[in-house]
Amino acid sequence: TDLTTSLRYLVEARKTILVLKGGQSFPGDLERVGKHEQNATIDIWWLCHDGGLLLLLPFLLSRNATWRGTKLRLFAGITSPIVNDLDRFKEAIEQHLKKARIEAEVQVVDL
């Protein structure tokens, strides 16, 4: 698909992207995303280490009144054959998030 092709290009170029999915437009100041949708999430596809900015933006969004109540899900993409212990990789990411005081469900995805 076009999205997959775009994501692969961004990984190779070591760039990040923020995508809004599931809505016609970005929620306004008076809308409450997490309040009305019981399972509202902010999904983060972390495909390259960008110094943490891509982790910080969704965390800050989740603290805003519009997004309060949403849960963060972090999908950590592995693009290198060097990583062979997925559980250890996941634990390292969870420790990184804990140090940064970011609550998120972590899933490792082998790309």
VEXPA-683661 format. One record per residue (C-alpha): residue in three letters; x, y, z; residue number from 1. Coordinates in nm, 2 decimals. Layout:
REM VEXPA-683661
residu | east | north | up | num
ALA | X | Y | Z | NUM
...
REM end
This chain:
REM VEXPA-683661
residu | east | north | up | num
THR | 0.00 | 0.00 | 0.00 | 1
ASP | 0.10 | 0.36 | -0.03 | 2
LEU | 0.12 | 0.40 | 0.35 | 3
THR | 0.36 | 0.10 | 0.38 | 4
THR | 0.58 | 0.23 | 0.10 | 5
SER | 0.59 | 0.58 | 0.27 | 6
LEU | 0.68 | 0.43 | 0.60 | 7
ARG | 0.96 | 0.22 | 0.46 | 8
TYR | 1.10 | 0.53 | 0.28 | 9
LEU | 1.08 | 0.73 | 0.61 | 10
VAL | 1.26 | 0.46 | 0.80 | 11
GLU | 1.54 | 0.45 | 0.54 | 12
ALA | 1.56 | 0.83 | 0.54 | 13
ARG | 1.56 | 0.82 | 0.93 | 14
LYS | 1.26 | 1.06 | 0.94 | 15
THR | 0.95 | 1.06 | 1.17 | 16
ILE | 0.59 | 1.11 | 1.09 | 17
LEU | 0.27 | 1.19 | 1.29 | 18
VAL | -0.05 | 1.06 | 1.13 | 19
LEU | -0.41 | 1.12 | 1.24 | 20
LYS | -0.63 | 0.82 | 1.17 | 21
GLY | -1.00 | 0.76 | 1.24 | 22
GLY | -1.13 | 1.11 | 1.21 | 23
GLN | -1.23 | 1.36 | 0.95 | 24
SER | -1.04 | 1.63 | 1.11 | 25
PHE | -0.81 | 1.71 | 1.41 | 26
PRO | -1.03 | 1.75 | 1.72 | 27
GLY | -1.11 | 2.10 | 1.83 | 28
ASP | -1.05 | 2.26 | 2.17 | 29
LEU | -1.40 | 2.17 | 2.29 | 30
GLU | -1.40 | 1.81 | 2.18 | 31
ARG | -1.30 | 1.53 | 2.42 | 32
VAL | -1.15 | 1.23 | 2.25 | 33
GLY | -1.08 | 1.00 | 2.55 | 34
LYS | -1.40 | 1.09 | 2.73 | 35
HIS | -1.65 | 0.96 | 2.48 | 36
GLU | -1.45 | 0.67 | 2.34 | 37
GLN | -1.39 | 0.40 | 2.60 | 38
ASN | -1.09 | 0.25 | 2.41 | 39
ALA | -0.94 | 0.56 | 2.26 | 40
THR | -0.57 | 0.53 | 2.20 | 41
ILE | -0.28 | 0.72 | 2.06 | 42
ASP | -0.07 | 0.48 | 1.87 | 43
ILE | 0.30 | 0.55 | 1.83 | 44
TRP | 0.50 | 0.37 | 1.56 | 45
TRP | 0.86 | 0.42 | 1.68 | 46
LEU | 1.07 | 0.30 | 1.38 | 47
CYS | 1.39 | 0.49 | 1.44 | 48
HIS | 1.55 | 0.65 | 1.75 | 49
ASP | 1.49 | 1.02 | 1.71 | 50
GLY | 1.60 | 1.13 | 2.06 | 51
GLY | 1.26 | 1.08 | 2.21 | 52
LEU | 1.07 | 1.36 | 2.04 | 53
LEU | 0.82 | 1.12 | 1.88 | 54
LEU | 0.75 | 0.98 | 2.22 | 55
LEU | 0.71 | 1.33 | 2.38 | 56
LEU | 0.45 | 1.46 | 2.14 | 57
PRO | 0.19 | 1.19 | 2.20 | 58
PHE | 0.26 | 1.20 | 2.58 | 59
LEU | 0.20 | 1.58 | 2.58 | 60
LEU | -0.12 | 1.53 | 2.37 | 61
SER | -0.25 | 1.27 | 2.62 | 62
ARG | -0.22 | 1.54 | 2.90 | 63
ASN | -0.42 | 1.79 | 2.71 | 64
ALA | -0.79 | 1.82 | 2.80 | 65
THR | -0.90 | 1.71 | 2.45 | 66
TRP | -0.70 | 1.39 | 2.46 | 67
ARG | -0.72 | 1.32 | 2.84 | 68
GLY | -0.83 | 0.96 | 2.90 | 69
THR | -0.66 | 0.81 | 2.59 | 70
LYS | -0.40 | 0.54 | 2.64 | 71
LEU | -0.06 | 0.54 | 2.47 | 72
ARG | 0.04 | 0.23 | 2.27 | 73
LEU | 0.40 | 0.21 | 2.15 | 74
PHE | 0.48 | -0.01 | 1.85 | 75
ALA | 0.86 | -0.04 | 1.84 | 76
GLY | 0.96 | -0.14 | 1.49 | 77
ILE | 1.28 | -0.34 | 1.45 | 78
THR | 1.45 | -0.27 | 1.12 | 79
SER | 1.79 | -0.42 | 1.20 | 80
PRO | 1.89 | -0.79 | 1.20 | 81
ILE | 2.12 | -0.71 | 1.49 | 82
VAL | 1.83 | -0.72 | 1.74 | 83
ASN | 1.76 | -1.09 | 1.80 | 84
ASP | 1.62 | -1.09 | 2.16 | 85
LEU | 1.28 | -0.92 | 2.13 | 86
ASP | 1.19 | -0.96 | 2.50 | 87
ARG | 1.51 | -0.79 | 2.60 | 88
PHE | 1.45 | -0.51 | 2.35 | 89
LYS | 1.10 | -0.47 | 2.48 | 90
GLU | 1.22 | -0.45 | 2.84 | 91
ALA | 1.48 | -0.19 | 2.74 | 92
ILE | 1.21 | 0.03 | 2.59 | 93
GLU | 0.98 | -0.02 | 2.89 | 94
GLN | 1.27 | 0.09 | 3.12 | 95
HIS | 1.33 | 0.40 | 2.89 | 96
LEU | 0.96 | 0.49 | 2.92 | 97
LYS | 0.96 | 0.44 | 3.29 | 98
LYS | 1.26 | 0.67 | 3.34 | 99
ALA | 1.07 | 0.93 | 3.13 | 100
ARG | 0.75 | 0.87 | 3.33 | 101
ILE | 0.56 | 0.78 | 3.02 | 102
GLU | 0.29 | 0.52 | 3.06 | 103
ALA | 0.24 | 0.32 | 2.74 | 104
GLU | 0.17 | -0.04 | 2.63 | 105
VAL | 0.47 | -0.16 | 2.44 | 106
GLN | 0.46 | -0.40 | 2.15 | 107
VAL | 0.77 | -0.50 | 1.94 | 108
VAL | 0.71 | -0.54 | 1.57 | 109
ASP | 0.97 | -0.71 | 1.35 | 110
LEU | 0.97 | -0.53 | 1.02 | 111
REM end
